[in-house]
Amino acid sequence: MLSYQQEAFGTTGDGAPIQLYTLSNANGVQVAISDYGGIVTRLLVPGRDGNLEDVVLGYDSLSDYLRASPYFGAIVGRYGNRIAKGRFTLDGVEYRLATNNGPNHLHGGLQGFDKVVWDAEPYRAADEVGLRLGYVSEDGEEGYPGRLAVTITYALTNRNELRIEYRAETDKPTVVNLTHHSYFNLAGHASGDILGHELMINADRFTPVDEGLIPTGELRDVTGTPLDFRTATAIGARIDDDYEQLRFAGGYDHNWVLNDYDGSLRLVARAHEPTSGRVMEVYTTEPGMQFYSGNFLDGSNVGKGGVPYQHRTGFCLETQHFPDSPNHPEFPSTVLRPGEVYESTTIYRFSVR
Ligand code: BGC
């Protein structure tokens, strides 16, 4: 049966009470989402044998999220991924953003949407249960122009889909690029590395980066490179190949230029974990997707059940516009103007094989 539950999840440093909402569908799939950062803390999905496992990395308590989290399960904004040197020019005005990743701006800055408290309202509909989150980012927050009103809807359907709808409006021209940052491990969050997952990405090209992981502007054909995932391939099969792009990122941490971008939903990726049989398909309206293979995990984040998350024990599939688009007029635009509505949808659909 579709249901939701709400429980207290602690308080922030400022004393704001934080809630955890658990949504369940008719098949026992369960997702827990916090109004702190819109963080998905738990996602229980059945395997081939019917066993439910928690397939996302995360922490047991709010205090761990407050202390240090590499964006585990969070909503990322205003701008997912990097903006070079934290600078961009819009309508002739230069804006300066916080630099929180070497010389660059990453995932919205020092206090991005992963670290704010959202208004939250659970709902139940005919075939899904969900959580509506709202946040108003004030003009100038983290250096961005415009007062941005954001709504995120998480929905869990009876087709075993986690659907995320993003919506935003501004009162001044600005840039927006929202995404979701779950680290998946389809064998279970505590099961070790993700290198055996077979991954398909429907993309003929990717955006190569420099040493700072900023796109050079090139759209490179994946043919003959370790970034060709058009045919499902184990994540670990080529991850340590002697290829400059893999060396720069310490593995996969790139934006793929997804095929058939016209703003409508289409299948862009499929991950399959052979031992459990779990399959996750990704559908999105976005032009790009960051596939990050958890290269910066090193055991220092001790997660749920006391499990230290070691190197490459989770992977992210972050649907998005391309990194650093505000400095690349040739990329699909991330500019949002007053009167326009930013809308984006992504679905993570779970099944077994
Ligand atoms: C980025 C990585 C970054 C990670 C944050 C990913 O989206 O692409 O470079 O280290 O987020 O932990």
Residues whose N, C-alpha, C, O or C-beta is under 5 A from the ligand:
A	BS01	BGC	P70 D253 Y292 F296
